C-alpha cells in the first residue's frame, strides 16, 4: 500500500469541500487509475470537467505509476470572468 496526497483546486475543491485529500492506494496504482477513483468519489460532480494532472508539482503524462508520499493535483481548466 502507498499513501498519496491529493491537492484540490477549483471544481475539484468544490466537489469534495476540501483543499486536500489523503488516500491509501494499492502499490502500482497509476495516475489514470487515481483520476478514475477521484471522479467516482466526486459522485458525478466532475463528470464533465477535463483535468490535467500534476505529480509532485510537475505536469506529467497520464499513465505514471504513483509512489508512496507522492503529491497529486488534478487541475481543471483555468476559468475567468
N, CA, C and O atoms as CSV, one atom per row, in Angstrom:
chain,resi,resn,atom,element,x,y,z
A,1,UNK,N,N,0.847,-1.189,0.000
A,1,UNK,CA,C,0.000,0.000,0.000
A,1,UNK,C,C,0.890,1.249,0.000
A,1,UNK,O,O,1.987,1.261,0.558
A,2,UNK,N,N,0.375,2.288,-0.644
A,2,UNK,CA,C,1.056,3.577,-0.654
A,2,UNK,C,C,0.078,4.650,-0.196
A,2,UNK,O,O,-1.137,4.478,-0.285
A,3,UNK,N,N,0.618,5.747,0.290
A,3,UNK,CA,C,-0.207,6.889,0.695
A,3,UNK,C,C,0.148,8.067,-0.194
A,3,UNK,O,O,1.322,8.378,-0.393
A,4,UNK,N,N,-0.889,8.727,-0.731
A,4,UNK,CA,C,-0.685,9.909,-1.567
A,4,UNK,C,C,-1.571,11.044,-1.067
A,4,UNK,O,O,-2.615,10.824,-0.453
A,5,UNK,N,N,-1.124,12.254,-1.346
A,5,UNK,CA,C,-1.882,13.448,-1.008
A,5,UNK,C,C,-2.426,14.035,-2.294
A,5,UNK,O,O,-1.689,14.192,-3.267
A,6,UNK,N,N,-3.713,14.362,-2.308
A,6,UNK,CA,C,-4.359,14.984,-3.455
A,6,UNK,C,C,-4.631,16.439,-3.104
A,6,UNK,O,O,-5.333,16.722,-2.133
A,7,UNK,N,N,-4.083,17.361,-3.885
A,7,UNK,CA,C,-4.360,18.789,-3.727
A,7,UNK,C,C,-5.591,19.118,-4.564
A,7,UNK,O,O,-5.659,18.760,-5.739
A,8,UNK,N,N,-6.550,19.792,-3.968
A,8,UNK,CA,C,-7.826,20.091,-4.632
A,8,UNK,C,C,-7.922,21.568,-4.994
A,8,UNK,O,O,-7.766,22.441,-4.140
A,9,UNK,N,N,-8.178,21.834,-6.259
A,9,UNK,CA,C,-8.332,23.195,-6.755
A,9,UNK,C,C,-9.657,23.324,-7.499
A,9,UNK,O,O,-10.152,22.347,-8.060
A,10,UNK,N,N,-10.225,24.514,-7.505
A,10,UNK,CA,C,-11.391,24.872,-8.314
A,10,UNK,C,C,-12.523,23.843,-8.187
A,10,UNK,O,O,-13.010,23.600,-7.083
A,11,UNK,N,N,-12.947,23.234,-9.308
A,11,UNK,CA,C,-14.085,22.306,-9.267
A,11,UNK,C,C,-13.805,21.075,-8.409
A,11,UNK,O,O,-14.728,20.509,-7.824
A,12,UNK,N,N,-12.562,20.662,-8.328
A,12,UNK,CA,C,-12.220,19.504,-7.502
A,12,UNK,C,C,-12.428,19.859,-6.021
A,12,UNK,O,O,-12.967,19.065,-5.250
A,13,UNK,N,N,-11.998,21.044,-5.648
A,13,UNK,CA,C,-12.209,21.528,-4.279
A,13,UNK,C,C,-13.705,21.643,-3.985
A,13,UNK,O,O,-14.158,21.270,-2.903
A,14,UNK,N,N,-14.463,22.156,-4.940
A,14,UNK,CA,C,-15.910,22.273,-4.778
A,14,UNK,C,C,-16.552,20.895,-4.612
A,14,UNK,O,O,-17.441,20.720,-3.779
A,15,UNK,N,N,-16.105,19.920,-5.399
A,15,UNK,CA,C,-16.692,18.577,-5.363
A,15,UNK,C,C,-16.495,17.907,-4.004
A,15,UNK,O,O,-17.365,17.167,-3.545
A,16,UNK,N,N,-15.353,18.166,-3.360
A,16,UNK,CA,C,-15.045,17.496,-2.100
A,16,UNK,C,C,-15.179,18.387,-0.878
A,16,UNK,O,O,-15.222,17.890,0.248
A,17,UNK,N,N,-15.247,19.705,-1.081
A,17,UNK,CA,C,-15.341,20.617,0.042
A,17,UNK,C,C,-14.074,20.668,0.878
A,17,UNK,O,O,-14.114,21.024,2.056
A,18,UNK,N,N,-12.939,20.310,0.264
A,18,UNK,CA,C,-11.661,20.277,0.988
A,18,UNK,C,C,-10.542,20.767,0.073
A,18,UNK,O,O,-10.652,20.704,-1.151
A,19,UNK,N,N,-9.470,21.254,0.684
A,19,UNK,CA,C,-8.275,21.654,-0.052
A,19,UNK,C,C,-7.369,20.457,-0.358
A,19,UNK,O,O,-6.534,20.514,-1.261
A,20,UNK,N,N,-7.545,19.376,0.406
A,20,UNK,CA,C,-6.610,18.265,0.319
A,20,UNK,C,C,-7.285,16.964,0.736
A,20,UNK,O,O,-8.108,16.943,1.651
A,21,UNK,N,N,-6.927,15.887,0.057
A,21,UNK,CA,C,-7.384,14.547,0.411
A,21,UNK,C,C,-6.155,13.669,0.622
A,21,UNK,O,O,-5.142,13.850,-0.054
A,22,UNK,N,N,-6.234,12.746,1.529
A,22,UNK,CA,C,-5.169,11.763,1.733
A,22,UNK,C,C,-5.765,10.386,1.483
A,22,UNK,O,O,-6.753,10.000,2.109
A,23,UNK,N,N,-5.149,9.645,0.555
A,23,UNK,CA,C,-5.675,8.334,0.198
A,23,UNK,C,C,-4.604,7.273,0.340
A,23,UNK,O,O,-3.416,7.529,0.142
A,24,UNK,N,N,-5.046,6.079,0.685
A,24,UNK,CA,C,-4.179,4.915,0.701
A,24,UNK,C,C,-4.583,4.066,-0.499
A,24,UNK,O,O,-5.753,3.718,-0.660
A,25,UNK,N,N,-3.599,3.735,-1.341
A,25,UNK,CA,C,-3.861,3.036,-2.596
A,25,UNK,C,C,-3.007,1.784,-2.697
A,25,UNK,O,O,-2.020,1.627,-1.979
A,26,UNK,N,N,-3.402,0.900,-3.596
A,26,UNK,CA,C,-2.607,-0.291,-3.870
A,26,UNK,C,C,-1.288,0.115,-4.520
A,26,UNK,O,O,-1.253,1.044,-5.328
A,27,UNK,N,N,-0.219,-0.567,-4.177
A,27,UNK,CA,C,1.061,-0.349,-4.842
A,27,UNK,C,C,0.878,-0.608,-6.334
A,27,UNK,O,O,0.233,-1.581,-6.724
A,28,UNK,N,N,1.446,0.262,-7.165
A,28,UNK,CA,C,1.313,0.118,-8.614
A,28,UNK,C,C,0.181,0.921,-9.223
A,28,UNK,O,O,0.006,0.911,-10.441
A,29,UNK,N,N,-0.600,1.624,-8.392
A,29,UNK,CA,C,-1.699,2.450,-8.904
A,29,UNK,C,C,-1.125,3.561,-9.779
A,29,UNK,O,O,-0.130,4.192,-9.424
A,30,UNK,N,N,-1.765,3.792,-10.931
A,30,UNK,CA,C,-1.306,4.843,-11.844
A,30,UNK,C,C,-2.122,6.119,-11.631
A,30,UNK,O,O,-3.155,6.120,-10.962
A,31,UNK,N,N,-1.627,7.188,-12.214
A,31,UNK,CA,C,-2.343,8.463,-12.134
A,31,UNK,C,C,-3.705,8.362,-12.826
A,31,UNK,O,O,-4.670,8.982,-12.381
A,32,UNK,N,N,-3.789,7.592,-13.904
A,32,UNK,CA,C,-5.074,7.409,-14.594
A,32,UNK,C,C,-6.060,6.677,-13.691
A,32,UNK,O,O,-7.232,7.046,-13.623
A,33,UNK,N,N,-5.594,5.647,-13.003
A,33,UNK,CA,C,-6.462,4.925,-12.074
A,33,UNK,C,C,-6.900,5.839,-10.931
A,33,UNK,O,O,-8.052,5.792,-10.501
A,34,UNK,N,N,-5.979,6.670,-10.442
A,34,UNK,CA,C,-6.333,7.608,-9.377
A,34,UNK,C,C,-7.364,8.614,-9.865
A,34,UNK,O,O,-8.288,8.956,-9.127
A,35,UNK,N,N,-7.223,9.090,-11.086
A,35,UNK,CA,C,-8.235,10.014,-11.626
A,35,UNK,C,C,-9.606,9.351,-11.637
A,35,UNK,O,O,-10.600,9.985,-11.283
A,36,UNK,N,N,-9.672,8.087,-12.038
A,36,UNK,CA,C,-10.948,7.367,-12.033
A,36,UNK,C,C,-11.512,7.246,-10.620
A,36,UNK,O,O,-12.721,7.378,-10.427
A,37,UNK,N,N,-10.663,7.001,-9.641
A,37,UNK,CA,C,-11.090,6.910,-8.238
A,37,UNK,C,C,-11.654,8.256,-7.778
A,37,UNK,O,O,-12.709,8.312,-7.145
A,38,UNK,N,N,-10.945,9.335,-8.099
A,38,UNK,CA,C,-11.380,10.683,-7.693
A,38,UNK,C,C,-12.720,11.020,-8.336
A,38,UNK,O,O,-13.615,11.543,-7.672
A,39,UNK,N,N,-12.860,10.723,-9.620
A,39,UNK,CA,C,-14.136,11.001,-10.303
A,39,UNK,C,C,-15.286,10.208,-9.673
A,39,UNK,O,O,-16.388,10.731,-9.508
A,40,UNK,N,N,-15.026,8.952,-9.324
A,40,UNK,CA,C,-16.056,8.125,-8.685
A,40,UNK,C,C,-16.443,8.697,-7.322
A,40,UNK,O,O,-17.628,8.772,-6.995
A,41,UNK,N,N,-15.455,9.099,-6.531
A,41,UNK,CA,C,-15.715,9.668,-5.202
A,41,UNK,C,C,-16.446,11.009,-5.282
A,41,UNK,O,O,-17.129,11.399,-4.335
A,42,UNK,N,N,-16.306,11.718,-6.412
A,42,UNK,CA,C,-16.960,13.015,-6.593
A,42,UNK,C,C,-18.437,12.867,-6.935
A,42,UNK,O,O,-19.158,13.862,-6.999
A,43,UNK,N,N,-18.892,11.648,-7.155
A,43,UNK,CA,C,-20.312,11.345,-7.388
A,43,UNK,C,C,-20.932,12.211,-8.484
A,43,UNK,O,O,-21.991,12.810,-8.294
A,44,UNK,N,N,-20.255,12.267,-9.633
A,44,UNK,CA,C,-20.802,12.960,-10.791
A,44,UNK,C,C,-20.438,14.430,-10.916
A,44,UNK,O,O,-20.654,15.024,-11.972
A,45,UNK,N,N,-19.897,15.026,-9.877
A,45,UNK,CA,C,-19.606,16.465,-9.906
A,45,UNK,C,C,-18.448,16.818,-10.842
A,45,UNK,O,O,-18.284,17.983,-11.205
A,46,UNK,N,N,-17.643,15.825,-11.235
A,46,UNK,CA,C,-16.518,16.100,-12.122
A,46,UNK,C,C,-16.667,15.423,-13.483
A,46,UNK,O,O,-15.723,15.406,-14.274
A,47,UNK,N,N,-17.839,14.871,-13.756
A,47,UNK,CA,C,-18.038,14.107,-14.988
A,47,UNK,C,C,-17.763,14.906,-16.258
A,47,UNK,O,O,-17.265,14.343,-17.232
A,48,UNK,N,N,-18.068,16.182,-16.275
A,48,UNK,CA,C,-17.887,16.983,-17.483
A,48,UNK,C,C,-16.647,17.875,-17.423
A,48,UNK,O,O,-16.458,18.734,-18.285
A,49,UNK,N,N,-15.813,17.678,-16.422
A,49,UNK,CA,C,-14.637,18.525,-16.225
A,49,UNK,C,C,-13.394,17.793,-16.727
A,49,UNK,O,O,-13.114,16.672,-16.304
A,50,UNK,N,N,-12.643,18.438,-17.640
A,50,UNK,CA,C,-11.360,17.856,-18.048
A,50,UNK,C,C,-10.320,18.259,-17.002
A,50,UNK,O,O,-10.348,19.374,-16.482
A,51,UNK,N,N,-9.421,17.356,-16.706
A,51,UNK,CA,C,-8.434,17.599,-15.653
A,51,UNK,C,C,-7.027,17.348,-16.178
A,51,UNK,O,O,-6.791,16.373,-16.891
A,52,UNK,N,N,-6.098,18.225,-15.829
A,52,UNK,CA,C,-4.673,17.982,-16.050
A,52,UNK,C,C,-4.120,17.448,-14.744
A,52,UNK,O,O,-4.629,17.756,-13.666
A,53,UNK,N,N,-3.080,16.649,-14.850
A,53,UNK,CA,C,-2.515,16.021,-13.668
A,53,UNK,C,C,-1.101,16.542,-13.430
A,53,UNK,O,O,-0.264,16.559,-14.333
A,54,UNK,N,N,-0.859,16.965,-12.196
A,54,UNK,CA,C,0.490,17.336,-11.780
A,54,UNK,C,C,0.915,16.365,-10.683
A,54,UNK,O,O,0.158,16.085,-9.753
A,55,UNK,N,N,2.121,15.864,-10.807
A,55,UNK,CA,C,2.681,14.942,-9.828
A,55,UNK,C,C,3.910,15.600,-9.225
A,55,UNK,O,O,4.874,15.903,-9.928
A,56,UNK,N,N,3.869,15.817,-7.921
A,56,UNK,CA,C,4.967,16.490,-7.223
A,56,UNK,C,C,5.319,17.815,-7.897
A,56,UNK,O,O,6.487,18.135,-8.118
A,57,UNK,N,N,4.266,18.576,-8.217
A,57,UNK,CA,C,4.327,19.931,-8.761
A,57,UNK,C,C,4.861,20.019,-10.182
A,57,UNK,O,O,5.366,21.066,-10.586
A,58,UNK,N,N,4.757,18.922,-10.957
A,58,UNK,CA,C,5.132,18.931,-12.370
A,58,UNK,C,C,4.058,18.214,-13.175
A,58,UNK,O,O,3.596,17.141,-12.788
A,59,UNK,N,N,3.658,18.816,-14.310
A,59,UNK,CA,C,2.713,18.141,-15.193
A,59,UNK,C,C,3.361,16.877,-15.740
A,59,UNK,O,O,4.546,16.861,-16.072
A,60,UNK,N,N,2.548,15.801,-15.829
A,60,UNK,CA,C,3.092,14.505,-16.236
A,60,UNK,C,C,2.184,13.838,-17.261
A,60,UNK,O,O,1.030,14.232,-17.422
A,61,UNK,N,N,2.712,12.813,-17.962
A,61,UNK,CA,C,1.850,12.012,-18.838
A,61,UNK,C,C,0.779,11.329,-17.995
A,61,UNK,O,O,0.976,11.108,-16.800
A,62,UNK,N,N,-0.335,10.999,-18.601
A,62,UNK,CA,C,-1.471,10.473,-17.833
A,62,UNK,C,C,-1.155,9.129,-17.160
A,62,UNK,O,O,-1.684,8.857,-16.082
A,63,UNK,N,N,-0.326,8.299,-17.752
A,63,UNK,CA,C,-0.031,6.989,-17.168
A,63,UNK,C,C,1.316,7.016,-16.450
A,63,UNK,O,O,2.342,6.676,-17.039
A,64,UNK,N,N,1.314,7.411,-15.207
A,64,UNK,CA,C,2.523,7.406,-14.394
A,64,UNK,C,C,2.227,6.644,-13.108
A,64,UNK,O,O,1.222,6.909,-12.449
A,65,UNK,N,N,3.082,5.713,-12.751
A,65,UNK,CA,C,2.880,4.941,-11.524
A,65,UNK,C,C,3.161,5.816,-10.312
A,65,UNK,O,O,4.168,6.523,-10.258
A,66,UNK,N,N,2.258,5.758,-9.343
A,66,UNK,CA,C,2.408,6.543,-8.123
A,66,UNK,C,C,3.307,5.827,-7.125
A,66,UNK,O,O,3.384,4.599,-7.094
A,67,UNK,N,N,3.981,6.627,-6.317
A,67,UNK,CA,C,4.859,6.095,-5.280
A,67,UNK,C,C,4.414,6.648,-3.922
A,67,UNK,O,O,3.747,7.680,-3.851
A,68,UNK,N,N,4.788,5.958,-2.864
A,68,UNK,CA,C,4.427,6.375,-1.518
A,68,UNK,C,C,4.917,7.803,-1.261
A,68,UNK,O,O,6.074,8.129,-1.524
A,69,UNK,N,N,4.030,8.638,-0.750
A,69,UNK,CA,C,4.370,10.011,-0.411
A,69,UNK,C,C,4.174,11.016,-1.531
A,69,UNK,O,O,4.405,12.208,-1.330
A,70,UNK,N,N,3.749,10.561,-2.718
A,70,UNK,CA,C,3.538,11.484,-3.838
A,70,UNK,C,C,2.434,12.487,-3.531
A,70,UNK,O,O,1.511,12.214,-2.764
A,71,UNK,N,N,2.559,13.664,-4.159
A,71,UNK,CA,C,1.532,14.700,-4.096
A,71,UNK,C,C,0.960,14.855,-5.503
A,71,UNK,O,O,1.695,15.120,-6.455
A,72,UNK,N,N,-0.341,14.689,-5.623
A,72,UNK,CA,C,-1.010,14.765,-6.913
A,72,UNK,C,C,-1.995,15.926,-6.891
A,72,UNK,O,O,-2.715,16.131,-5.914
A,73,UNK,N,N,-2.014,16.678,-7.980
A,73,UNK,CA,C,-3.004,17.746,-8.133
A,73,UNK,C,C,-3.761,17.502,-9.421
A,73,UNK,O,O,-3.158,17.285,-10.472
A,74,UNK,N,N,-5.082,17.536,-9.343
A,74,UNK,CA,C,-5.930,17.468,-10.516
A,74,UNK,C,C,-6.374,18.893,-10.792
A,74,UNK,O,O,-7.099,19.492,-9.999
A,75,UNK,N,N,-5.933,19.430,-11.921
A,75,UNK,CA,C,-6.117,20.845,-12.196
A,75,UNK,C,C,-7.115,21.017,-13.333
A,75,UNK,O,O,-6.851,20.619,-14.468
A,76,UNK,N,N,-8.277,21.619,-13.019
A,76,UNK,CA,C,-9.276,21.886,-14.043
A,76,UNK,C,C,-8.829,23.057,-14.938
A,76,UNK,O,O,-7.880,23.768,-14.609
A,77,UNK,N,N,-9.511,23.244,-16.055
A,77,UNK,CA,C,-9.171,24.369,-16.922
A,77,UNK,C,C,-9.281,25.689,-16.151
A,77,UNK,O,O,-10.090,25.829,-15.234
A,78,UNK,N,N,-8.452,26.639,-16.546
A,78,UNK,CA,C,-8.489,27.967,-15.936
A,78,UNK,C,C,-9.810,28.630,-16.279
A,78,UNK,O,O,-10.256,28.585,-17.425
A,79,UNK,N,N,-10.428,29.239,-15.296
A,79,UNK,CA,C,-11.693,29.930,-15.510
A,79,UNK,C,C,-11.466,31.426,-15.311
A,79,UNK,O,O,-10.692,31.850,-14.453
A,80,UNK,N,N,-12.136,32.180,-16.098
A,80,UNK,CA,C,-12.010,33.632,-15.970
A,80,UNK,C,C,-13.369,34.297,-15.898
A,80,UNK,O,O,-14.410,33.651,-16.014
A,81,UNK,N,N,-13.334,35.565,-15.708
A,81,UNK,CA,C,-14.613,36.230,-15.645
A,81,UNK,C,C,-14.453,37.725,-15.745
A,81,UNK,O,O,-15.443,38.455,-15.709
